[in-house]
Amino acid sequence: MNNLLRSLVTYSYIIGFIPTKLIRLKQLQKKKATLSTADYDELVYETPRSWAKNILKKAGATVELTGAENLPEGAVLLIANHEGNFDIPVLIATIQKPFGFLSKVEVKKIPFIADWMTEMNCVFIDRANRRSAMKSIEDSSISLQQGHSLLLFPEGTRSKGQGVQEFKAGFVRIASRANVPVVPIAIYGTSQLMEQQNNRVTPAHVKVHVLKPVQILEGESTDEFRERVQQSITNARLILEEASR
C-alpha cells in the first residue's frame, strides 16, 4: 500500500469509527450507576482501545513498550513528551490503564468524539483563556481525586521529533492538589508516522518507556520537580533514540 492510500484509509477510519459506536456508548452510560469507578472506566475504555489499535494497524505502526511494570494501581497522572498526533492512539493502545487526557476545547464541537472523550474523563481547555486554563487544573485534580487517571503533555505542543521541549508547570499543581503519583513516559518515533512525512501516514516503529512513579519531595519547589520530571523523560527518550539507530 502506498503512503497516500495508507493515509486516506487511516484518516477515514479515525473519523468514521467513533460514530458507529454511539449506541454502545448509550448502553454503557446506563450501567454507570451499578459499577465501581475502575470497572466503569475499563468498560468504557474497551472501545477507544480497539479504535487506537486499529489505527496503528492501518498506519503500519509497530509499538514496543517497556517499563509496564512501573504502572501502579489506582489513579495516576501520566506525563509524556509530545512528538506527534499519533501519541494519543499509541498510548491508548499500549498503556494498560484507562485514562483521560487534556484536549483543546475546539474538539468539544466534534460530534460523537466529544461524547466518548467526556465519558473517558477528558478535560477540555481553552488555551487562549486564562480562566479556562485555571479551571482545567481544578477539573483535572478533581477527576484524579475521583479515581480517574489522566494523561498530560506538558510541552503543550508537538515537538515533531525535535527532542523534548520545555515543560510547563501546570502538571505539578495538578499532581500536588490531587496527591497522586506522577508517572513519566518517554515516547520516540511517533513523529516518523506522520509529521516527518509531510503529514502522509508512513509505517514506523515506535518505542514507549514507562518510568517509575515519582512524587514531589518535601521542600522541593514547583520548578525543581518540573525540571526533574522533564529531565527523566528527556534522558529516557535519548536512550530509546540511540537504541533505534
ABEGO torsion letter per residue (X at the ends): XBAAAAAAAAAAAAAAAAAAAAAAAAAAAAAAAABBAAAAAAAAAAAAAAAAAAAAAAAGBBBBBBGAAABBBEBBBBBBBBABAAAAAAAAAABBBBBBBBBBAAAAABBGAAAAAAAAGBBBBBAABAAAAAAAAAAAAAAAAAGBBBBBBAAGBBAGGBEBBBBBAAAAAAAAAAGBBBBBBBBBGAAAAAAAAGGBBBBBBBBBBBBBBBBBBBGBBAAAAAAAAAAAAAAAAAAAAAAAX
